[in-house]
Amino acid sequence: MFSGRLFRMTQGLMSRRWFSAEPGTPMYIRTQETPNPQSLKFLPGVRVLETAGSTLDFPTPSAAYCSPLAKLLFRVDGVKGVFFGQDFITITKEEDSEVEWKVIKPEVYATLMDFFASGLPIVNEDAKPHSDTEIHEDDDDTVAMIKELLDSRIRPTVQEDGGDIIFMGFEDGIVKLKMQGSCTSCPSSIVTLKNGVQNMLQFYIPEVIEVEQIFDEADKASDQVFKKLHDKLKEED
């Protein structure tokens, strides 16, 4: 991801591809590298999600039941995960797959071109972007401040690299967060959380003692990477 530069704009290497979604209407698709070599950010030049700052994560094919586009992208050989932002789509490929990006990229380009030309909805109406940082009446001041910082200072930068960070809870001084998109299996997730997110939250909110990364069943592989890096960092200390 982007340890040591959490709040500095990332300018990844870009490639460009022109397509015509409709006769006489060229579709300009760019790709941007992310700090995670297993993830690539596609910018189709059209709006993917309507709400500014919203995201949808599809870590497995079964999670894509609500998105016709995500289901099509999972049919591309080597695709492990799909992630939607307001104006981008992040594709994560299988780490152990022999399929390289030079093979996957043309398939994703073609899928996006055909889909946007079809006029089909990107997500069904029953799919709602997360509202984890929405401030509720029963939130205390500390939780409200954590949500505000995540939404205004941290999440936009994480989304620049094709991922997202989800607030899962705050208990006994520990902020629980879940990484999504390119951040899920990024080798530097632990460094980003400790050196970036944790330091910023502690600077503004003294009640924050630690930041903890939360995993679910779909993140088992990422969990192994996380533990390995955590042990390595402890040895270096």
Residue pairs with C-beta under 8 A, 6 or more apart in sequence:
1 34
1 35
1 36
1 158
1 161
1 163
1 182
1 183
1 186
1 188
1 189
1 191
1 192
2 8
2 10
2 35
2 157
2 161
2 188
2 192
2 196
3 188
3 191
3 192
3 195
3 196
4 191
4 195
4 196
6 154
6 157
6 192
6 195
6 196
6 197
6 200
7 153
7 157
7 196
7 200
8 157
9 157
9 160
10 35
10 157
10 160
10 161
12 32
12 33
12 34
12 41
12 161
13 32
13 33
14 30
14 31
14 32
14 33
15 30
15 31
15 105
16 28
16 29
16 30
16 31
17 28
17 29
17 30
17 31
17 109
18 26
18 27
18 28
18 29
19 26
19 27
19 28
19 29
19 109
19 112
19 113
20 26
20 27
20 113
21 27
21 113
21 116
21 117
22 117
27 44
27 45
27 46
27 112
27 113
27 116
27 117
28 45
29 42
29 43
29 44
29 45
29 109
29 112
29 113
30 42
30 43
30 45
31 40
31 41
31 42
31 43
31 105
32 40
32 41
32 43
32 88
32 162
33 40
33 41
34 40
34 41
34 90
34 161
34 162
34 163
34 182
34 186
35 161
35 182
35 186
35 188
36 92
36 161
36 162
36 163
36 182
36 183
36 185
36 186
36 187
38 80
38 92
38 93
38 94
38 95
38 182
38 185
38 186
39 81
39 90
39 91
39 92
39 93
39 162
39 163
39 181
39 182
39 185
39 186
40 90
40 91
40 93
40 101
40 104
40 105
40 162
41 88
41 89
41 90
41 161
41 162
41 182
42 88
42 89
42 90
42 91
42 108
42 112
43 87
43 88
44 87
44 88
44 89
44 112
44 116
46 87
46 116
47 86
47 87
48 84
48 85
48 86
48 87
48 88
48 89
48 122
49 55
49 56
49 84
49 85
49 86
49 122
49 123
49 129
50 86
51 86
51 129
52 86
53 86
53 151
53 155
53 156
53 159
54 85
54 86
54 129
54 130
55 83
55 84
55 85
55 86
55 129
55 130
55 159
55 164
55 180
55 181
56 67
56 70
56 83
56 84
56 123
56 127
56 129
57 63
57 81
57 83
57 84
57 164
57 180
57 181
58 64
58 67
58 70
58 74
58 81
58 82
58 83
58 84
59 81
59 180
59 184
59 218
59 219
60 81
60 218
61 71
61 74
63 70
63 218
64 70
64 71
64 73
64 74
64 82
65 71
66 123
66 124
66 126
66 127
67 82
67 84
67 122
67 123
67 124
67 127
68 115
68 120
68 121
68 122
68 123
68 124
69 89
69 111
69 112
69 115
69 120
69 122
69 123
70 82
70 84
70 123
72 111
72 115
73 79
73 82
73 89
73 91
73 108
73 111
74 82
75 111
76 91
76 104
76 107
76 108
76 111
77 97
77 99
77 103
77 104
77 107
78 93
78 94
78 97
78 99
78 103
78 104
79 91
79 92
79 93
79 94
79 104
79 108
80 92
80 93
80 94
80 95
80 97
81 90
81 91
81 92
81 181
81 184
82 89
82 90
82 91
82 92
83 89
83 90
83 91
83 92
83 162
83 163
83 164
83 180
83 181
83 182
84 90
84 122
84 123
85 159
85 162
85 164
85 181
88 162
89 112
90 162
90 163
90 181
90 182
91 104
91 108
92 181
92 182
92 184
92 185
93 99
93 101
93 104
95 185
95 221
115 122
130 166
132 147
132 166
132 167
132 168
133 147
133 148
133 150
133 151
133 155
133 167
134 147
135 144
135 147
135 148
139 147
142 170
142 205
142 207
142 208
143 170
145 204
145 205
146 167
146 170
146 175
146 201
146 205
146 208
147 167
149 200
149 201
149 204
149 205
150 165
150 167
150 177
153 200
154 165
154 196
154 197
154 200
155 164
155 165
158 164
158 165
158 183
161 182
161 183
162 181
162 182
163 179
163 180
163 181
163 182
163 183
163 184
163 186
164 179
164 180
164 181
164 183
165 177
165 178
165 179
165 180
165 183
165 197
166 177
166 178
166 179
166 180
167 175
167 176
167 177
168 176
168 177
168 178
168 214
169 175
169 176
170 176
172 209
173 207
173 208
173 209
173 210
174 209
174 210
174 211
174 212
175 197
175 198
175 201
175 208
175 210
175 211
175 212
176 212
176 214
177 193
177 197
177 211
177 212
177 213
177 214
178 213
178 214
178 215
178 216
179 186
179 189
179 213
179 222
183 189
183 192
184 219
184 222
185 219
185 221
185 222
185 225
186 192
187 225
187 229
188 229
189 213
189 222
189 225
189 226
189 229
190 213
190 226
190 229
190 230
190 233
191 229
191 233
193 211
193 213
194 211
194 233
197 211
198 208
198 210
198 211
201 208
201 211
202 208
202 209
213 226
215 222
215 223
215 226
